[in-house]
């Protein structure tokens, strides 16, 4: 499954890398692309292992307001 997320609060490449690393730690993640300037991310994942809501929750836990777009 491929899902787009809105991620608020990223201000630099370090922030984008932190979000990408955090998402990649979850089970079932296949590909992550974070767009710093757009404040978005696109994640390809196995929805039998992780849900879009779980991904958003994990990113929110590290300090970035995240919603499923």
N, CA, C and O atoms as CSV, one atom per row, in Angstrom:
chain,resi,resn,atom,element,x,y,z
A,1,UNK,N,N,0.834,-1.169,0.000
A,1,UNK,CA,C,0.000,0.000,0.000
A,1,UNK,C,C,0.882,1.237,0.000
A,1,UNK,O,O,1.966,1.233,0.582
A,2,UNK,N,N,0.417,2.294,-0.652
A,2,UNK,CA,C,1.142,3.565,-0.691
A,2,UNK,C,C,0.242,4.627,-0.065
A,2,UNK,O,O,-0.937,4.729,-0.402
A,3,UNK,N,N,0.808,5.417,0.851
A,3,UNK,CA,C,0.019,6.422,1.555
A,3,UNK,C,C,0.798,7.716,1.691
A,3,UNK,O,O,2.006,7.703,1.929
A,4,UNK,N,N,0.100,8.838,1.539
A,4,UNK,CA,C,0.706,10.157,1.706
A,4,UNK,C,C,0.366,10.670,3.109
A,4,UNK,O,O,-0.735,10.452,3.615
A,5,UNK,N,N,1.330,11.352,3.722
A,5,UNK,CA,C,1.162,11.930,5.051
A,5,UNK,C,C,1.522,13.409,5.006
A,5,UNK,O,O,2.438,13.810,4.288
A,6,UNK,N,N,0.805,14.213,5.769
A,6,UNK,CA,C,1.166,15.607,5.984
A,6,UNK,C,C,1.947,15.655,7.291
A,6,UNK,O,O,1.484,15.167,8.323
A,7,UNK,N,N,3.144,16.252,7.235
A,7,UNK,CA,C,4.022,16.290,8.407
A,7,UNK,C,C,4.400,17.747,8.675
A,7,UNK,O,O,5.117,18.363,7.886
A,8,UNK,N,N,3.919,18.284,9.777
A,8,UNK,CA,C,4.199,19.673,10.143
A,8,UNK,C,C,5.304,19.738,11.183
A,8,UNK,O,O,5.398,18.883,12.063
A,9,UNK,N,N,6.147,20.774,11.068
A,9,UNK,CA,C,7.182,20.995,12.064
A,9,UNK,C,C,8.589,20.669,11.604
A,9,UNK,O,O,9.547,20.921,12.334
A,10,UNK,N,N,8.736,20.116,10.413
A,10,UNK,CA,C,10.088,19.833,9.906
A,10,UNK,C,C,10.678,21.139,9.376
A,10,UNK,O,O,10.048,21.832,8.578
A,11,UNK,N,N,11.889,21.470,9.823
A,11,UNK,CA,C,12.494,22.725,9.401
A,11,UNK,C,C,13.846,22.571,8.703
A,11,UNK,O,O,14.394,23.540,8.177
A,12,UNK,N,N,14.379,21.346,8.703
A,12,UNK,CA,C,15.702,21.145,8.103
A,12,UNK,C,C,15.860,19.688,7.653
A,12,UNK,O,O,14.998,18.846,7.905
A,13,UNK,N,N,16.973,19.419,6.987
A,13,UNK,CA,C,17.246,18.058,6.519
A,13,UNK,C,C,17.347,17.069,7.679
A,13,UNK,O,O,16.948,15.912,7.550
A,14,UNK,N,N,17.876,17.525,8.801
A,14,UNK,CA,C,17.976,16.648,9.977
A,14,UNK,C,C,16.583,16.177,10.403
A,14,UNK,O,O,16.391,15.006,10.731
A,15,UNK,N,N,15.618,17.091,10.396
A,15,UNK,CA,C,14.240,16.728,10.761
A,15,UNK,C,C,13.698,15.670,9.795
A,15,UNK,O,O,13.132,14.663,10.220
A,16,UNK,N,N,13.873,15.906,8.513
A,16,UNK,CA,C,13.380,14.971,7.503
A,16,UNK,C,C,14.043,13.605,7.662
A,16,UNK,O,O,13.379,12.575,7.543
A,17,UNK,N,N,15.337,13.595,7.928
A,17,UNK,CA,C,16.056,12.332,8.129
A,17,UNK,C,C,15.566,11.605,9.375
A,17,UNK,O,O,15.454,10.379,9.382
A,18,UNK,N,N,15.279,12.358,10.418
A,18,UNK,CA,C,14.776,11.754,11.654
A,18,UNK,C,C,13.416,11.094,11.419
A,18,UNK,O,O,13.163,9.987,11.895
A,19,UNK,N,N,12.544,11.784,10.680
A,19,UNK,CA,C,11.229,11.220,10.365
A,19,UNK,C,C,11.392,9.954,9.529
A,19,UNK,O,O,10.749,8.940,9.804
A,20,UNK,N,N,12.248,10.007,8.512
A,20,UNK,CA,C,12.477,8.855,7.641
A,20,UNK,C,C,13.021,7.664,8.431
A,20,UNK,O,O,12.556,6.538,8.251
A,21,UNK,N,N,13.996,7.904,9.298
A,21,UNK,CA,C,14.576,6.837,10.113
A,21,UNK,C,C,13.525,6.230,11.040
A,21,UNK,O,O,13.458,5.010,11.193
A,22,UNK,N,N,12.718,7.068,11.647
A,22,UNK,CA,C,11.670,6.601,12.565
A,22,UNK,C,C,10.669,5.711,11.840
A,22,UNK,O,O,10.292,4.656,12.350
A,23,UNK,N,N,10.243,6.126,10.668
A,23,UNK,CA,C,9.282,5.326,9.898
A,23,UNK,C,C,9.908,3.999,9.480
A,23,UNK,O,O,9.259,2.955,9.544
A,24,UNK,N,N,11.157,4.040,9.055
A,24,UNK,CA,C,11.832,2.817,8.611
A,24,UNK,C,C,12.007,1.786,9.719
A,24,UNK,O,O,12.221,0.608,9.434
A,25,UNK,N,N,11.921,2.207,10.976
A,25,UNK,CA,C,12.050,1.275,12.095
A,25,UNK,C,C,10.802,0.413,12.290
A,25,UNK,O,O,10.857,-0.616,12.962
A,26,UNK,N,N,9.689,0.828,11.708
A,26,UNK,CA,C,8.430,0.081,11.853
A,26,UNK,C,C,8.438,-1.164,10.969
A,26,UNK,O,O,9.104,-1.183,9.934
A,27,UNK,N,N,7.705,-2.202,11.368
A,27,UNK,CA,C,7.639,-3.416,10.542
A,27,UNK,C,C,6.824,-3.164,9.269
A,27,UNK,O,O,5.864,-2.393,9.273
A,28,UNK,N,N,7.220,-3.820,8.193
A,28,UNK,CA,C,6.447,-3.765,6.951
A,28,UNK,C,C,6.701,-2.563,6.070
A,28,UNK,O,O,6.054,-2.416,5.034
A,29,UNK,N,N,7.637,-1.690,6.457
A,29,UNK,CA,C,7.932,-0.493,5.654
A,29,UNK,C,C,8.798,-0.908,4.469
A,29,UNK,O,O,9.818,-1.577,4.633
A,30,UNK,N,N,8.373,-0.497,3.268
A,30,UNK,CA,C,9.113,-0.856,2.056
A,30,UNK,C,C,9.881,0.325,1.468
A,30,UNK,O,O,10.995,0.157,0.973
A,31,UNK,N,N,9.285,1.528,1.519
A,31,UNK,CA,C,9.959,2.709,0.968
A,31,UNK,C,C,9.398,3.957,1.632
A,31,UNK,O,O,8.197,4.061,1.881
A,32,UNK,N,N,10.292,4.906,1.916
A,32,UNK,CA,C,9.891,6.169,2.528
A,32,UNK,C,C,10.517,7.311,1.731
A,32,UNK,O,O,11.714,7.296,1.448
A,33,UNK,N,N,9.703,8.296,1.373
A,33,UNK,CA,C,10.210,9.501,0.709
A,33,UNK,C,C,9.631,10.702,1.436
A,33,UNK,O,O,8.417,10.903,1.439
A,34,UNK,N,N,10.497,11.503,2.055
A,34,UNK,CA,C,10.081,12.687,2.796
A,34,UNK,C,C,10.378,13.922,1.952
A,34,UNK,O,O,11.486,14.082,1.440
A,35,UNK,N,N,9.382,14.793,1.812
A,35,UNK,CA,C,9.521,16.048,1.065
A,35,UNK,C,C,9.512,17.192,2.082
A,35,UNK,O,O,8.449,17.638,2.514
A,36,UNK,N,N,10.692,17.656,2.457
A,36,UNK,CA,C,10.843,18.680,3.487
A,36,UNK,C,C,10.068,19.948,3.139
A,36,UNK,O,O,9.287,20.433,3.958
A,37,UNK,N,N,10.270,20.487,1.947
A,37,UNK,CA,C,9.650,21.765,1.576
A,37,UNK,C,C,8.131,21.668,1.483
A,37,UNK,O,O,7.436,22.640,1.777
A,38,UNK,N,N,7.610,20.528,1.083
A,38,UNK,CA,C,6.162,20.337,0.982
A,38,UNK,C,C,5.539,19.955,2.316
A,38,UNK,O,O,4.323,20.051,2.485
A,39,UNK,N,N,6.366,19.521,3.265
A,39,UNK,CA,C,5.845,19.066,4.544
A,39,UNK,C,C,5.030,17.793,4.389
A,39,UNK,O,O,3.989,17.615,5.022
A,40,UNK,N,N,5.531,16.912,3.527
A,40,UNK,CA,C,4.816,15.673,3.241
A,40,UNK,C,C,5.770,14.488,3.213
A,40,UNK,O,O,6.988,14.631,3.098
A,41,UNK,N,N,5.166,13.319,3.323
A,41,UNK,CA,C,5.903,12.081,3.154
A,41,UNK,C,C,5.029,11.092,2.420
A,41,UNK,O,O,3.806,11.097,2.561
A,42,UNK,N,N,5.664,10.243,1.638
A,42,UNK,CA,C,4.974,9.157,0.960
A,42,UNK,C,C,5.619,7.865,1.424
A,42,UNK,O,O,6.836,7.701,1.343
A,43,UNK,N,N,4.794,6.950,1.909
A,43,UNK,CA,C,5.309,5.711,2.471
A,43,UNK,C,C,4.643,4.531,1.766
A,43,UNK,O,O,3.419,4.470,1.643
A,44,UNK,N,N,5.467,3.606,1.313
A,44,UNK,CA,C,4.979,2.346,0.763
A,44,UNK,C,C,5.195,1.291,1.840
A,44,UNK,O,O,6.301,1.137,2.358
A,45,UNK,N,N,4.122,0.561,2.174
A,45,UNK,CA,C,4.220,-0.385,3.277
A,45,UNK,C,C,3.255,-1.550,3.098
A,45,UNK,O,O,2.312,-1.486,2.310
A,46,UNK,N,N,3.516,-2.614,3.850
A,46,UNK,CA,C,2.657,-3.795,3.873
A,46,UNK,C,C,1.595,-3.561,4.931
A,46,UNK,O,O,1.888,-3.567,6.126
A,47,UNK,N,N,0.346,-3.352,4.488
A,47,UNK,CA,C,-0.709,-3.011,5.441
A,47,UNK,C,C,-1.186,-4.186,6.285
A,47,UNK,O,O,-2.094,-4.035,7.102
A,48,UNK,N,N,-0.575,-5.365,6.092
A,48,UNK,CA,C,-0.868,-6.477,7.002
A,48,UNK,C,C,0.057,-6.432,8.228
A,48,UNK,O,O,-0.163,-7.142,9.209
A,49,UNK,N,N,1.101,-5.581,8.155
A,49,UNK,CA,C,2.066,-5.472,9.255
A,49,UNK,C,C,1.984,-4.158,10.014
A,49,UNK,O,O,2.322,-4.101,11.197
A,50,UNK,N,N,1.539,-3.104,9.346
A,50,UNK,CA,C,1.468,-1.782,9.976
A,50,UNK,C,C,0.380,-0.978,9.267
A,50,UNK,O,O,0.148,-1.156,8.072
A,51,UNK,N,N,-0.283,-0.092,10.011
A,51,UNK,CA,C,-1.336,0.734,9.409
A,51,UNK,C,C,-0.840,2.170,9.223
A,51,UNK,O,O,0.150,2.586,9.826
A,52,UNK,N,N,-1.546,2.905,8.381
A,52,UNK,CA,C,-1.210,4.312,8.164
A,52,UNK,C,C,-1.338,5.090,9.466
A,52,UNK,O,O,-0.520,5.968,9.742
A,53,UNK,N,N,-2.338,4.787,10.259
A,53,UNK,CA,C,-2.511,5.470,11.549
A,53,UNK,C,C,-1.354,5.193,12.496
A,53,UNK,O,O,-0.936,6.081,13.239
A,54,UNK,N,N,-0.829,3.966,12.476
A,54,UNK,CA,C,0.321,3.631,13.327
A,54,UNK,C,C,1.565,4.405,12.888
A,54,UNK,O,O,2.358,4.842,13.721
A,55,UNK,N,N,1.727,4.568,11.578
A,55,UNK,CA,C,2.861,5.333,11.057
A,55,UNK,C,C,2.750,6.790,11.511
A,55,UNK,O,O,3.716,7.369,12.008
A,56,UNK,N,N,1.571,7.370,11.336
A,56,UNK,CA,C,1.349,8.765,11.738
A,56,UNK,C,C,1.578,8.941,13.238
A,56,UNK,O,O,2.186,9.923,13.664
A,57,UNK,N,N,1.094,8.000,14.029
A,57,UNK,CA,C,1.249,8.076,15.487
A,57,UNK,C,C,2.728,8.057,15.874
A,57,UNK,O,O,3.151,8.815,16.747
A,58,UNK,N,N,3.509,7.199,15.232
A,58,UNK,CA,C,4.940,7.084,15.543
A,58,UNK,C,C,5.674,8.393,15.243
A,58,UNK,O,O,6.539,8.813,16.013
A,59,UNK,N,N,5.329,9.034,14.126
A,59,UNK,CA,C,5.981,10.302,13.770
A,59,UNK,C,C,5.539,11.409,14.736
A,59,UNK,O,O,6.348,12.251,15.125
A,60,UNK,N,N,4.287,11.406,15.113
A,60,UNK,CA,C,3.786,12.384,16.086
A,60,UNK,C,C,4.509,12.235,17.421
A,60,UNK,O,O,4.789,13.228,18.093
A,61,UNK,N,N,4.810,10.989,17.807
A,61,UNK,CA,C,5.505,10.726,19.074
A,61,UNK,C,C,6.894,11.365,19.139
A,61,UNK,O,O,7.388,11.651,20.229
A,62,UNK,N,N,7.528,11.591,17.987
A,62,UNK,CA,C,8.863,12.212,18.007
A,62,UNK,C,C,8.778,13.735,17.814
A,62,UNK,O,O,9.800,14.404,17.664
A,63,UNK,N,N,7.554,14.272,17.820
A,63,UNK,CA,C,7.407,15.721,17.856
A,63,UNK,C,C,6.929,16.418,16.606
A,63,UNK,O,O,6.998,17.645,16.526
A,64,UNK,N,N,6.443,15.672,15.623
A,64,UNK,CA,C,5.961,16.296,14.394
A,64,UNK,C,C,4.481,15.974,14.216
A,64,UNK,O,O,4.092,14.806,14.190
A,65,UNK,N,N,3.661,17.011,14.094
A,65,UNK,CA,C,2.228,16.809,13.901
A,65,UNK,C,C,2.020,16.120,12.542
A,65,UNK,O,O,2.408,16.645,11.498
A,66,UNK,N,N,1.414,14.959,12.582
A,66,UNK,CA,C,1.296,14.139,11.373
A,66,UNK,C,C,-0.123,13.655,11.186
A,66,UNK,O,O,-0.766,13.188,12.126
A,67,UNK,N,N,-0.606,13.773,9.950
A,67,UNK,CA,C,-1.930,13.266,9.612
A,67,UNK,C,C,-1.856,12.476,8.314
A,67,UNK,O,O,-0.997,12.717,7.466
A,68,UNK,N,N,-2.765,11.538,8.182
A,68,UNK,CA,C,-2.871,10.774,6.951
A,68,UNK,C,C,-3.559,11.670,5.931
A,68,UNK,O,O,-4.663,12.156,6.175
A,69,UNK,N,N,-2.919,11.889,4.798
A,69,UNK,CA,C,-3.475,12.795,3.780
A,69,UNK,C,C,-4.413,12.085,2.847
A,69,UNK,O,O,-4.964,12.703,1.936
